[in-house]
């Protein structure tokens, strides 16, 4: 659908505390429930990104020397402002992403928890101290900020994923450049403006909207010391490779295919109630969405499918502002076509489409990018619907004959973000959590997203880099360790000349 683009509001950049809307290029922003173009987002060129980097670099010396407790106080005020403005933030998320208001509230709450974690910066940055590592010698390690660091974020959590990054980066004393998704940019920009109100000095936090040109500039500029990326695996891999080659620290979180093992002894009603939300919530557009149920034995598979089919009849699909809906539309028409294409391919490859959401229409919103909840049985590991990330409201069922076969299947998959097991058997659950090659594991918990004071990250091709996102790992990621060894010899002691490796005695 087209619209008179010159009359549309422009989503700009935040550079040195000011909103900048001028740009040579801009892109459409859609309301996915109506397919209408509602805004345009400014696309930052190289010069615009460089002006943001220059502002951040200028702000760094003073922010670096601001005591951690004062940096933390900005976060305390920021948390309050996020809570006060929650309705507006959730409205912006809903308008551009399409997720239902209760889901947007959940996303924001999870984001706020990262701000709460950042409030403990003085404790987190205390460092390590050892007295008398040798005679009259003390040693300590401190954690210094890196400088100007960047974050590049995906469309599916437009508020939360940026909040995984910059609260921790800022309290560590860094200045930040955020490049949000161009598909739903408004909430990230709005939230960043609240930081100014919370007392953050201009230039410490900047937002540049845009696409590959902005990202390329961030990757090529030697003033950027570290890059956090969250998005799809091909882009994550390329960003990690390029940033690392340029000598930057990088963590790049990628895509997923999250499996749930349904053991024959599982409480099937509980498993189905848990999985219906984990599979279809947010239209399956979550990197932790549960997209494959691996049933152990045909009896478990048949029982699971029959109960899931019943449960799916209760699902309601609607628009963001309708809190009675369970989930909303997909992000774009192209993404809807891709999701439908995977369902077509599953059918073509011999799988059985038990519940088919391809033709689902929402009354009054017939042009929206909706796909109904879809359940597909008898999927095998060779099918593209199994191998690739669909990122839609599609739950696949794979039948196996043993738990080990189910675990081998999960281990063989290229992604290793999240997984879970439904069982009443503690021994089986313990073996599963110990041995499975996946970064985040649930036991009767279908979306094992770590809380803000743990860290988040997958294994295999779901994460490139060593440190996970947020939590304790974020303090390590956004700082560099410096270790100082200090001697204040007593005036009465004469130091000996020593040519051997010092052992500090
Ligand atoms: P995406 O990879 O298309 O985009 C992510 C970011 O990269 C955006 O800011 C985008 O502008 C930028 N980008 C896109 N193409 C680029 C290119 N060629 N060069 C440079 N930058 C580019 O991802 P998306 O569609 O926005 O988000 C969905 C994906 O993100 C899914 O694969 C999902 O699993 C993943 N995701 C992963 C996690 C995680 O924690 N592992 C969390 C959320 C989303």
Boltz pocket constraint, residues with backbone or C-beta under 6 A from the ligand:
constraints:
  - pocket:
      binder: B
      contacts: [[A, 152], [A, 153], [A, 154], [A, 155], [A, 156], [A, 157], [A, 161], [A, 179], [A, 180], [A, 181], [A, 182], [A, 210], [A, 211], [A, 212], [A, 215], [A, 216], [A, 230], [A, 231], [A, 232], [A, 233], [A, 235], [A, 236], [A, 253], [A, 254], [A, 255], [A, 256], [A, 286], [A, 287], [A, 389], [A, 391], [A, 417], [A, 458], [A, 462]]
      max_distance: 6.0
